[in-house]
Each structure stands twice: as structure tokens, then as C-alpha cells.
């Protein structure tokens, strides 16, 4: 790290009769600016922002920035341990008591890699906020190294901490997915006993996506073991959206989505795909992989809250060796892949997971006859009449098929 970079960090040291404490605040001014921008942004959001908490007449930037920093300091000074169920990283988490921020402990290597592009990251996020560009990053707003040493026992400890937004702050979340686009070791076993309870409470019937009562096996057209898995998991999902803190993964979604797809409006999907393309392109340029899209359904506003998380893992030489070994072994859908390949797989999967449903603003796609066929003359029609529209590659879903289904917006 150069001397210019070191001068942008703040070191704080203090001690008492029993211990010595040390804290390094990385790129202190950069992240202070970012916090001010993040905590005052979102005038059109359902969530509370600092700007709304200020009295009228005190909306000047100096007041807003000061209020944002005071909120941040007060928040991280009051934290509680938090068990993030479903994650495989083994990281230690804490959450501020006001639920606004999450603190995650990462490895020294992950922190060191992140600070190599931290200034680029801050500039990217600030530009996205200023220019109203879509971005799906769950924003990191503080990076710290904290260490302490017991003066009596000489026992020392070092922690590397990232402070980030709580994506689900002020949300009434009923289910959560952690999506990477991989099918390898991406399934959480669901409590079948809970599914049985749900079945008893519903009299052994399911409510299908179009609002009709039908069994899940009938909806999927399958009676094999995979159909039974769908049946069990969809039972839990239907039981008030399986309200639980357990985080489900890609394989769970593929099973459940045969009955309960993630329906969104076309404009919401375009916004989502643009956001994750921009963000994943930034991560690819900085050799980052193994990130996820966290998805939660907000019952109160009927929205999907989505955000990219875990974007501090470097594709280094160790990952390169692991990638090549698995490639030689012809591992199916390996977890460790090159950032460019990871980006393509991630984008393809998210595009498949979210199903856009035509709304009243969607362009009408006329029926195009097959070769040698004629469209019969009906009311207002003529024999042999054909219509343009062959350039459209995606099939349209009729409004009748969507009656009673749920189409939700996406918030970033």
C-alpha cells in the first residue's frame, strides 16, 4: 500500500489498565461521503431516510451530512450478535439495534482485496446515485480493522469488519433466496414436518398460481420423486410464504418456481437486469467472483427487495488452481470459475429466475401463422391475412393465463 493510500486511513489507539485497543478506519473520508449520499438518497423509496427525519428548513447539505453521520455512529455503537441462517461462509455477523446496518467479519485476504478497489467502488456507487443509474449493490459504507490485546494475559485478537446496508430494513419479508446461478451444493433441506402441518391446515390441497385449488403434483404434471420434492417445498412456501429466517438457494427456487414463479412486471425486470449487468461488469473488471443476489419478498408493499452481496472474494491463484483441477475432473457446474464465466452464468440464471409478465403497456404480439397455414376470417379479419411480428423471439402469454397471478415490482 502506497504512502498516499496510507494517509487516507485513520488510526485510533487507546488503552486502559487491562487492555490495549486499535482501530484502523480505511478510506475514512471516501466512505463518509458515501454514507452521506446513501443515507440521504431514496426520496421515492418506502424506507425512511435521514432527509425525512430533519425539520423543514434544515435540508441544506451540511445539516443532512451531519445527521447522516450521527445516525451512523449512533447505530454502530449499539449492535447485537446476529445469526444469519443459511449462509455457508461461516462469517460472524452483527446487526445494529435499529436494524439499519449489518456488520460482517471477513478474512484478512478479502478485506485486503476490497481496499485495493475501494476508491473505485465508492466512485462507482456515488456516480450511480448522482446520475440515477440502476445499481443492485447492497452498499458497503465502512471498512475497519479492529484489534485488542489483554495486558494481563497477552492474548490478542484481530477482526476485519465491513459495515453494510440492511437490505431488508423496514421490510416485512416473508421468504429469502440467496442466488448464485449455480446448481452445485445450492439447496437447503426444508423441514418436511412443517410441510405436513401446512397440508393438514389446508385440507391436503394447494392453491395454484392462477388461484385455482389443485395439487402440486397436478400443477407440475409429475408423480416422481422430484414432484414430491416440489410438493413438500411448495407446501412450506404456500404456508404464508413459509415465513422463516432460513435462506433458500438456487435449487430450492427451481423446485418451487414450477408452482410459484417469481413474476415481475416487464419494466421491473429490465431495471433489474440493467442494474446487475452494470454491477457485475464492475466486479468482473476487478476480478471478483462468488457474489450472490439476495432476494426477499416484502408482503407489505408486494415487492421483491433485491441486492448483490458478498462481492469481496478475489479470483486469485489459489482459486485459479482449484478451477483448473475441477475443470480437468469435469466437475458439473463448478462453484469456482473465472470472473467472466461467473458473470455470464450469474446473468443467465437471474434472467431465467425472474419471469416477466406482460401488462397493459406491453406491446401486442399478433399471431403469426406457420408456413402453409391461413388465419381464418373472423370478425374484422380476412382470409389469408398475416401480421408482422416475426422479429419477436419471446412468446407472449395471454391475459387469461395470467388471471389471478401475482406480478410484483422489484426494488433495488
ABEGO torsion letter per residue (X at the ends): XBAAAAAABBBBBBBBAABBBBBBBBGAAAAAAAAAAAAABGAABABBBAAAABBBGAABAAAAAAAAAAAAAAAAABBBBBBBBGBAAGBBBBBBAAGABBBBBBBAAAAAAAAAAAAAAAAAAAAAAAAGBBBABBBBABBBBBBBBBAAAGBBBBBBBBBBBBAABGBBBABBBBBAGBABGABBBBBAAAAAAAAAAAGGBBBBAAGBBBBAAAAAGBABAAAAAAAAAAAAAABGGGBBABBBBAAAAAAAAAABBBBBBAAAAAAAAAAAAAAAAAAAAAGBBGBBBBBBBBAAAGBBBBBBBGAABBBBAAAAAAAAAAAAAGBBGBABBBAAAAAAAAAAAAAAABBBBBBAABBBBBBBBBBGBBBBBBBGBBBGBBBBGAABABBBBBAAAABGBBBBBBBX
